[in-house]
Amino acid sequence: MVQLEQLLKDGTKEHIEWKKTKETKEIKK
């Protein structure tokens, strides 16, 4: 159970980073 929670946290963190990167790329266009 704890492992699953950790995966969710890591996944969310990665998703936020991905969104930031995507937004930055959109602005640069």
Secondary structure, 3 states (H helix, E strand, C coil): CHHHHHHHHHHHHHHHHHHHHHHHHHHHC
